Each structure stands twice: as C-alpha cells, then as structure tokens.
Amino acid sequence: MAVTDEAILKIKEMILTGELGPGDRLPPEKELSERLGLSRSSMREAVKALEVIRVLDVRRGDGTYVTSLEPRLLLEAMSFVVDLHDDSSILELFAVRRILEPAAVALATQHMTDATVSGLRAQIASVDHSTDVEGLVAHDLEFHKAIVDTAGNGYLASLIESLSSHTVRARIWRGLTQENSVDRTLAEHRGIVDALERGDADLAQALTIVHISGVEQWLRDAVS
C-alpha cells in the first residue's frame, strides 16, 4: 500500500471511530503525522486528496477541518465525473438509475403519508397540454425527487438526484421528438402514485422500472 493511501485510511479511521467528527479541526500537521507514524509529506498529500473529495476543508491560515460530511457534499466528486461523460454513455447513467430508483421507491412506500400522496397528485395536476417540454421535464424531476426523498436515505437520494440531473437533455430531446409525451408521462406517474397510496411496494417498484426503461429504450434506439 502506498504511504499516501495509508495516511488516507488512518484519517478515515479517525472519522469512522468518532475521534474526528463533522466540523472538527484536525491536529496540526506535525502532531498528526507523528501520532500516526507517517511522514509530513504523505500526510500533506492525504489531506489534499481528502480535500478534493470534500471530506476535509483546508482553510489557509486557520487549519484543516472535517466538512459537514453531508451526502450532497460528498457526492460532488461523483457529479464532476458524470459531467465528463459523453452523450453515448448517458445510457449507462439510465441503467444505473433504473437499478437504484426503483429500490428507493420501494423504500418510500413504507414512509408514504396522505399528505405526501396529495402533494404528488397536485404535482401531476399542475401539468396539462399547455405545458411545454421543459416544464414537463421539470415536473418529472420534481416528482421523482419527492418520492426518493421520502425513502429517508440521504445518500441514496443524493446519488439518484445527481444521476437524474444529468439525463435532462435526453429527456427534453425525447419530449420534443416523441408524440404524446405529456400523456404518457402523467399516466405513468399516476400509476406509480396509485401503487404508493395502496402501499404496494412491488407494484410501485415495477412501474418505476417501466417508466425509466421507456426513456432508456427510446434513447438506445435514437443513438443506434
């Protein structure tokens, strides 16, 4: 194992054991390197790496702190990688979303309330044939986010939101080129909400798979 990797793992262990928590200031570099039995140069490289992935926050003239460690913050590095993907690899993003989002919907079923269901139905009712494609896609993003957030898993929600936000161009493209996109989208959304209201996790999950797969298959046909 590289010395820098060892330093990263030791700092990670300090966070996992609770020795360092969100917002805590790390000991000075010299003190920390001596405590962990590592060189100051390897400790410095480890801190740089952990700063890049938003685990640490280096404040010049002040010190190095553990960030809030919130899911959205930690997933920014993954979002950057996703931004570098070209249009053909968007299919891979849809494939990952198709795996993760139905699982989140199934979890959300357990936490669904009358107020949440009413909110989802109100979102659907706000869209009609006068809604343009951008408005439809905005509704789609909001609708899915509301369900996934209800699952109660911040990491899963942030991951799905990051994936979903990078498929917007493909969804707008589909809306512009495919007939009855509004009717189809709203009908599929209503079916998902009906299943959620009944507490049928299996059906809600299956309908979500079909919903996401429809866009994925359309894009697959379009790029081929």
Disulfide bonds with the S-S distance in Angstrom:
none
